[in-house]
């Protein structure tokens, strides 16, 4: 569903952030994008969303190249859960945030509200529907942000550090929710234990290159590989 073909990008001429990276993610696949700070993870996300334009190469979603002409259509297929939920939840209540996109996609209010109710029920969040965003906890807000994206019915979900700054209980709730999602998923995180729990495949970025791409357990169990790219073993393997 998602494909990068020999993509390179630089914020400043002569200082590439990504160099000739290629990978493909199949429909329904859950992939963790990992790497040390500065490896290029956020840049990959921004390129996929069309917030940046590759210097070289192509990015495809469902076989359609990401460019100015296709961007509006492609963005309806992609849901992006930001690391900081406060930057995503911009309406007064959870309900108003969730119904905003469906209404703008042309659904009637009755259809949009039915979709909102169905998503909230699926995630066990019905009690949050009319809560004010500034009066819910960080964990509740992260779950509400995921619910807002699901109300858009995207075909793929992109997540940036979904478990960051959560207490153990809410972290587990978010992990269980991610595992149950059937959409294609691309998740960036430094929480390698969370990646182990949610992704069957990992792409390891290092200095703008793909250092490894394969089964999650194989890559995250390889201490020499991780340390060579300024990363540590997940806690469950560090014994």
C-alpha positions in Angstrom: 0.0 0.0 0.0 2.9 2.4 0.8 6.1 2.4 -1.3 9.2 4.5 -1.2 11.3 4.2 -4.4 14.9 5.5 -4.2 13.8 8.5 -2.1 16.4 11.1 -1.0 15.8 14.4 0.8 17.8 17.2 2.3 16.7 20.2 4.3 20.0 21.9 3.3 21.8 21.4 0.0 24.7 19.0 0.5 23.4 17.7 3.8 21.0 14.8 3.0 18.7 13.5 5.7 17.6 10.5 3.6 19.7 8.9 0.9 18.2 6.5 -1.7 15.8 4.7 0.6 13.4 2.1 -0.8 10.8 0.0 1.0 7.2 -1.2 0.6 4.5 -1.8 3.1 1.7 -4.2 2.2 -2.0 -3.7 3.0 -2.8 -4.6 6.6 0.9 -4.8 7.6 2.1 -3.3 10.9 5.6 -1.8 10.6 7.8 -0.2 13.2 10.1 2.6 12.0 12.9 2.9 14.5 16.3 4.7 14.8 18.2 7.0 17.0 17.5 10.7 17.1 18.2 12.3 13.8 18.0 9.1 11.8 15.2 10.4 9.5 12.1 8.9 11.0 10.0 12.1 11.2 11.2 13.1 7.7 9.8 9.8 6.3 6.4 10.6 7.9 6.4 14.1 6.6 7.3 13.0 3.1 4.5 10.4 3.1 2.0 13.0 4.2 3.1 15.4 1.5 4.4 18.0 4.0 7.8 17.6 2.3 8.7 16.8 -1.3 11.5 14.3 -2.2 14.6 15.7 -3.8 14.8 12.4 -5.7 12.7 9.3 -6.0 8.9 8.6 -5.7 6.5 7.9 -2.9 3.4 5.9 -3.8 0.2 5.2 -1.9 -2.0 2.5 -3.5 0.1 2.9 -6.6 -0.6 6.6 -6.8 2.3 9.0 -6.6 2.2 11.5 -3.8 2.3 15.0 -5.4 0.3 18.2 -5.4 -2.3 16.9 -7.7 -3.0 13.7 -5.8 -2.4 15.0 -2.2 -6.0 15.7 -1.2 -7.1 12.2 -2.4 -4.2 10.4 -0.8 -4.5 12.2 2.6 -8.1 10.8 2.9 -6.4 7.4 3.0 -3.9 8.3 5.7 -4.6 9.0 9.3 -1.8 10.6 11.4 -1.7 10.3 15.2 0.6 13.0 16.5 3.0 12.5 19.4 1.5 15.5 21.2 -2.3 15.0 21.4 -2.7 18.7 22.3 -1.6 19.5 18.8 -4.3 17.3 17.3 -7.3 17.8 19.5 -8.2 21.4 18.6 -12.0 21.5 19.2 -13.6 22.0 22.7 -14.9 18.4 23.1 -14.0 14.9 22.0 -17.2 14.7 20.0 -16.6 17.9 18.1 -13.1 16.8 17.2 -14.3 13.4 16.0 -17.2 14.6 13.9 -15.2 17.4 12.2 -13.6 15.4 9.5 -16.6 13.1 8.6 -18.8 16.2 8.2 -16.1 17.8 6.0 -15.9 14.6 4.0 -19.6 15.1 3.0 -21.4 12.8 5.5 -24.7 14.0 7.0 -24.7 14.8 10.7 -26.7 11.7 11.3 -24.2 9.5 9.4 -21.2 11.2 11.0 -22.6 10.9 14.5 -23.3 7.2 14.0 -19.7 6.7 12.9 -18.4 8.6 16.0 -20.6 6.5 18.3 -19.5 3.3 16.6 -15.8 4.2 17.1 -16.2 5.2 20.7 -18.0 2.0 21.5 -15.4 -0.1 19.7 -12.6 1.5 21.8 -14.7 1.5 25.1 -14.6 5.3 25.2 -18.3 6.2 25.0 -18.0 8.1 28.4 -15.5 10.5 26.8 -17.9 11.7 24.0 -18.9 15.0 25.5 -15.9 15.5 27.8 -13.9 18.7 27.3 -10.4 18.0 25.9 -8.7 20.1 28.5 -10.4 18.1 31.3 -9.3 14.6 30.3 -6.0 12.8 31.3 -3.0 12.4 28.9 -3.9 8.7 28.4 -7.5 9.5 27.6 -6.5 12.3 25.3 -4.2 9.9 23.4 -7.0 7.4 23.0 -9.4 10.2 21.9 -6.8 11.2 19.3 -6.8 7.7 18.0 -10.6 7.6 18.0 -10.6 10.9 16.0 -8.4 9.4 13.3 -10.5 6.2 13.2 -13.7 8.3 12.6 -12.1 9.3 9.3 -12.0 5.6 8.3 -8.4 5.8 6.9 -6.9 2.9 5.1 -3.5 3.4 6.8 -2.6 4.9 10.2 0.6 6.6 10.9 1.7 7.0 14.5 4.5 9.1 16.0 5.6 7.9 19.4 2.1 6.7 20.5 3.2 5.4 23.9 5.3 8.5 24.9 4.7 10.0 28.3 2.0 7.5 29.2 1.7 5.8 32.6 1.9 1.9 32.5 -1.8 1.4 32.5 -2.6 3.8 29.7 0.4 2.6 27.8 -1.0 -0.9 27.9 -4.5 0.3 26.8 -2.9 2.1 23.8 -0.8 -1.0 22.9 -3.9 -3.2 23.0 -5.8 -0.8 20.9 -3.1 -0.6 18.2 -2.9 -4.4 18.1 -6.6 -4.6 17.3 -6.6 -2.1 14.5 -6.9 -3.8 11.1 -5.6 -0.9 9.0 -2.1 -0.7 7.6 0.1 0.8 10.3 3.5 2.6 10.3 4.7 3.5 13.8 7.7 5.5 14.8 8.9 5.0 18.4 11.8 4.8 20.8 9.7 2.4 22.9 11.1 -0.8 21.4 9.0 -3.0 23.8 5.9 -1.4 22.4 7.1 -2.0 18.8 7.6 -5.7 19.8 4.0 -5.8 21.0 2.4 -4.1 17.9 4.6 -4.7 14.8 5.5 -7.8 13.0 8.2 -6.0 11.0 10.8 -3.3 11.7 12.7 -0.9 9.5 15.8 0.5 11.2 16.9 3.9 9.9 20.4 5.1 10.6 22.0 8.3 9.2 19.4 8.5 6.4 19.9 4.9 5.3 18.0 1.7 5.9 20.3 -0.3 8.1 17.9 -3.3 8.5 14.5 -4.4 7.4 12.9 -7.6 8.6 11.1 -9.5 11.3 10.7 -7.5 14.5 12.0 -10.1 16.9 15.1 -10.8 14.8 16.1 -7.2 14.6 15.2 -6.2 18.2 17.1 -9.2 19.6 20.3 -8.3 17.8 22.3 -6.4 20.3 25.3 -5.8 18.1 23.1 -4.4 15.3 21.2 -2.0 17.6 24.3 -0.8 19.5 26.0 -0.1 16.1 23.2 2.3 15.4 23.1 4.0 18.8 20.1 2.0 20.2 19.6 -0.4 23.1 17.9 -3.7 23.4 14.3 -3.7 24.5 13.9 -4.1 28.3 12.6 -7.7 27.9 15.8 -8.7 26.1 18.2 -6.7 28.2 19.0 -9.4 30.8 
